Amino acid sequence: MSADAPAISTAQPEDYFQLLKPRVMSLVVFTAVTGLVAAPGGMNPLSAALSILCIAVGAGAAGALNMALEGETDALMRRTRGRPVAAGRVPRGDALAYGVILSVFSVLLLGMSANWLAAGLLGLTIVYYAGLYTLVLKRRTPQNIVIGGAAGAFPPVIGWAAATGDAPWQAWLLFAIIFLWTPPHSWALALYSAGDYAKAGIPMMPVARGAKSTRLQILIYSLIFVPVAVLPGLIGPGGLIYLVTALLGGAGFLFLAVRLWRSRAGDQPDKAEAVGREAALYDVRTEARPARNLFAFSILYLLALFAALLIEQLPGLGGL
């Protein structure tokens, strides 16, 4: 074979599915469904299904663009080096084209099946994540995840807008919950993955400011986040089920945040990084377990909050 001959792609259908970041997509879909269902007035089932499909595809498109643009960086990090572009199974150009096509498809279909406000918000989310966060913020500031976290907070607003053609303060309150949840969630992971980020040249907070400062900032954000998470149970759109969930889960969140603040998590490299072996996302040394515990609990808490909002929409529970 000539040296100038194009490389034969080894991509499988599963690789193109993984480009969509299915785990992230599932959380996006869940919060978008919550926003759509919590919005007043109801929506035609077919239009609702199409809207959720578009939001899911748009989220996947943003993930594919992120992987295409971050392939070289992902290859340096043990947590991401198995991704399709980083591992060389999907060419960067193919991933870019895939992401662009899915982006255009999802935005146009959402505009035609629901309304153009929702479509515009979806388009903004894709550009914000793939452009502002990936290309501008991620390598330039330790506040990357704070500013960039807005991209992950838009789905409930998009779902609400798809249902009503409007984006009132209740939708933006759901946005605020995810926005404020993102820093403690992401920095808890970064505390026991700091070696990866340093190797890739990404100034995540533990790399740029150190573990002690990061633990303090996690606590500060947690003290702001939990009261905001309780607000929908007091002023809407949540009810009693949501309020109890937010209070109990919030107490657990703050307890773990205080434990993390008082710990030494992140002060030393994780054992898996030190010896250069593969490790599961939750396989960390003893000192880093408070960070791992908050990271894991933060996912459960956010899911519980939005699940409570969904449950309250069931017949007979709307007044709780």
N, C-alpha and C positions, 0 to 999 in steps of 0.2 A: 504494500500500500504506500502511495506517495505521502511524503511528509506534509504536503499541502492539502491532502484530502481531509474533508470534514470528519470530526470525530463521530462515531456512532453513538447515539443516545442510548443510555441504559435505563431511562426512565420507565417506570411502570405506572399504571393508573393510580396506585396507592400513593405514589410520589406527588402527583398533581393534587390529590386530596389533601395530603399533608401540607402542601403549599398554602392551603386555606387556613392553617392553624386551627384545626377543628376544636381544640379545647377552649381557645379564646372565643371562637365563633359560638360555641354552645352557651357561654356566659352572655355574650352579646344578644343572642336570640332570646334568652330567658328574660333579661332586663327589658328588651324591646317589647316582648309579649306583655310583660307587666304594665309597661306604660300604655300600650294599646288597650288592654282590658280595663285598666283603672280609669281611663278617660271616660267622661260621661257621654251618653247617647248611643253607644253601641255602634257596630259596623257590620256591613254585609260580610258574611263568612268567607265568600270567595275573595273579596277585596282584602279582607284581613289576612287570609292565607298568602295571597300574592305579596302583600306588604311585608310580611315576615320573611318570605322567601327572598325578596329583594334586599332586605336588611342583612340577612344571613350571607347572601352572595357578595354584597358590598363589603361586609366585614372580612370575608375570605379574600376578596380582591386586595384589600389593604394589607392583609397578611402576606399575600403572594408578592406584592410590590416591596414590602419590607424585607422579605427573604432575598429577593433579587438584588436589592440595593445593599444588603448587609452580608452577602455570601462570604466574602473574605473575612469579615469580622467574626461571623458565626463559626467559621472553621477554626478559629483560635480558642474557642471556649468549649470546654468539655460538655456543658449542658446543651449546646446548640450545634456541635459539629456534625451531628448525624442528620441534620436537616437536608432536604433534597438538593438545594443549590450549593450549600457548604460542602456536602459530600461529593459533589460533582455528578450526581445522577440526572439533574435537570440543568441545562445550560441557562446562564443568566438572562440571555436575550429571550429565551422561551418563557421564563418566569415573568419577565417584564411584560411581554405581549399578553400573556395569560391574565395578568393582573389588570392591565389597561382594558382589555376586552370585557372582562367581568365587571369592572367599574362602570364603564359606559352602559352596559346592558342593565345593571341593577338600578342605576340612577334614572335612566329613561323609562324603564318599566314601572318603577315606583311612581314617577311623575304621572304616567298615563293611567295607572290602576288606582292611585290614591289621590295625591295632590302634589303640586310642585314645591310647596313649603317643605314637606317631608323629604322629597327628592333632593332639594337644595341642601338640607341638613345632612343627608347621607353623603352627598358629593363633598361637602365641607369636611366631614369626618374623614373620608378617604384621603383627601389632600392634606389635611392636618396631620394625620398619622404618617403617611408615606413621605410627605414633603417636609413639613415643619419639624416634626419629631425626629424622623429617621435621618434626614439629610442635614438639618441645621442644629437641633438641640442636643441630640444624643451624645455627640463628641465634643460639645463646646461648653457645657455647663452642668454642674452637679444638680441643678434644679431641673434637669431634663425630664425626669419622671413626673415632677409637679406640674410643669406647664404642659407637657405632652399628655398627661393623664386626662385632659379634657376629651381627647379622642375616644377613650373608652367610656366616658360618661354620657355621650350623646344618645346611645340607643333608646333609653326610655323616652327621651324627648322626641326622637324620630317616630317611635311607636305611637305616642300621644298625638303628634301632629298628623300622622297617617289616618288616625281615627276621626279627628275633629277638624283638621285644617288649621289648627291653632297650636300655640305653645305657651300656655299660661304658667303662672308662677308655680303651680303644683308640679308640673313637669320639670321645671328647673330645680325644684327642691330635690327631686329624684336624681337629677344631674349632680347636684352638690354632694349628695351622699356618696356617689361613686367617685367623684373628684377628690373628696377629702379622704376616702378610704384608700386610694391608690398609693400615696406616699408611705404610710406605715406598712402596707402589704408588700410593696416592692422593695423598700429598704430593708425589711426583715429578711427577705430572700438575699438581697445584696450583701448583708452582713456575713453570711456564710458562703457567698460566692465571689467575694472581693478579689480573690486571686485571679479568677477568670476575667473579670472586668479590667483589672490592671493589665493583664497580659494583652487584652484586646485594645487597650488604650481608651477605654470608656470611663469618663470621670464620674462614676456613680458616687453617691455621697460617702460611703465608707472609704473609697479610694482617694477622693479629693479632700475630705475633712476629717477622716479617721473614724474609728468605730465608736469612740466615746461620744463624739458630737452627733453621730448618726442615731445612737440610742436615745439621746436627749430629744432630738427632733422627732423621732418616732413617738415618743411620749407626748410631746406638745401637740402633734397632729392628732393623736388618739384622743386627747382631752378636748379637742375641737370637734372631731368627727363624731364621737358618740352622742353628744347632745344634739347635733344636727340630725343624726340618724333617728333620734327619738321624736323629732318635730312632727313628722307626718302622722304620728299617733295622737298628737295634741291638736293640730290645726288642719289635718287632712293632707293627703287623701286616705290615710290609714285609719283604722279603728282600734277596738280594744285588743284584738288578736295581735295586730301589728305592735301596739304599744307594749304589751307584755313581752313579746319577742324582742323588741328593741331594748327594753330595760334589762332583761335578764342576760341577753347576749352582750349588751354593751358593758354590763358589769364584768362579764368574763373577759371581754376584750381589754378593758382597762386594767384588770388584774394581770393579764399576760403582758401588757405594755409596761407596767410598773416592774414586773419581774425582769423583763428584758432590760429596762433602764438600769436596774441594780446589778445586772449580770456583767460578765466579761465577754459576751458574745462578739465575735469579730476581732478581738484583740490579737488572736493568733490565727494563722492560716488553717483552713479545714484540713483534716488528716488526709482526705482523698486528694486534695490539691497538692499537699506536700509530697506525697509519694507518687503522684502522677497516674493514679488509677481511676477507672470509671467508678462513679458512685451514683446512687439513686438520689433523686431530688431531696428526699427526706433523710438520707443517710449522712449524719453529721457527727462531729465529735461532741463530747459531753458539754463543753463550754458554750457551744453554739446552739444547744437545744432550745433555750428560751426564744431565740430568733426563729427557729424552725417551727416551734409551737405557735407563735403568734402568726406566722405566715399561713400555717394550715388552718388555724381557727378563723383568721380573717376571711378566708374563702367561705367557710361554713356560715359565718355570720352574715355576709352579704347575701348569700343564697337564702338564708332564713328570712331576712328582711323582705326580700322581694317575693318569696313564697307566701309570706303572711299577707302581703297585699293581694296576691292572686286568690288566696283562699277566701279572703273577705268578699270577693266578687261572686262567690258561689251563692245560689238561691237560698234565701233565708238567713244569710250572714251579713248582708249589706248594711245592716244597722248596727253591727257590733263595733 
